[in-house]
């Protein structure tokens, strides 16, 4: 080949490499990756021209329609505070209108790092306006959800993130997660891009509309989705401290040598059951079986699933006293995960002696479920939360230091013990072909 021709071929190949590298960020994640640098709504957007992938860093499950919000929060800014598990160099969010019968129009949305933990003030230089298909507004139909365009923003691991939305008009019932264990904020008027938090005078213990945050990462290997009830929701953990057991798990994944680099997605709903939905339509507190696709399979970058469920099927009325029904439901969840090639780690059901709902009959159901789980015929791997939390002297109850006081939910130290007992290597590998 003549030298001149060889140079031309090399130059052409180099150009192709540059074009492909530039397109990677936009191509991953589908049609939500496009950006428009000339639009006001996309300042700070676009993304690095290097290999990487989208992965979930935070999420929550839409649990119900917030009571007494038939007109929504018209004319108000909602500033949700959420905590990342892993960081990245870009971000995007998901908003849900799952529980409204009316369209939700958001005319202004933003994202920023918090200047301090649980604080509504944005860190200097981090405020980004969010867009949706390159528009500064979006209308989400009843029962629907939408994903924002990505923005360029360096997000650290374990950081508090402010996601703010403004709705100018009545929008119907607000889709929310009631047990956030985190203080968020509201302000009157459009204060979406306020960097100071002075206007955010109303505090809230809920997350509203926001159901996921993804990050663009060159280091993350994926995410683990944790499907659970109030124990995963962290209902008795210290508010604002990020002491749910999933938070302690995220810390282990970040800091332990050899741990998989995974984001942690908490899909716990307090009171959740494997088999039964809540009331109304769409159902408040949908069963694990009915929400598995929405809350696990649709999450970004999920490589493994942890399931912590069963106690509410036993304790809540109508009680399920046939353990085979609950075990069958757990197996169906594992089968849904296996159909997507996802590995499933399942937990034993933890003790509740001393709780107001305890009876020897119901505890016998728990023990029979645990026997089947430990036999290895339900999940790919087992994490024995019962053994980790129970009192060695009186194994029907929680260890006193791990008991929040209601004899059902763990204390902060109990949640830490749950995260500690999980074998991180169980998160690796593929799903079992059969169980």
Buried (B, 14 or more C-beta within 10 A) or exposed (E): EEEEEEEEEEEEEEEEEEEEEBEBBBEBBEEBBBBBEEBEBBBBBBBBBEEBBBBBBBBBBBBBBBEEBBEBBEEBBBBBBBBBBBBBBBBBBBBBBBBBEBBBBBBBBBBBBBBEBBBBBBBEEBBBBBBBEBBBBBBBEBEBBBBBBBBBBEBEBBBBBBBBBBBBEBBBBBBBBBBBBBBBBBBEEBBBBBBEBEBBEEEBBBBBBBBBBBBBBEEBBBBBBBBBBBBBBBBBBEBBBBBBBBBBBBBBBBEEEEBBBBBBBBBBBBBBBBBBBBEEEBBBBBBBBBBBEBBBBBBBBBBBBBBBBBBBBBBBEEBBBEBEBBBEBBBBBBEBBBEEEBBBBBBBBBBBBBBEBBEEEBBEBBBBBBEBBBEEEBBBBBBBBBBBBBBEEEEBBBBEEBBBEBBBBBBBBBBBBBBEBBEBEBBBEEBBEEB
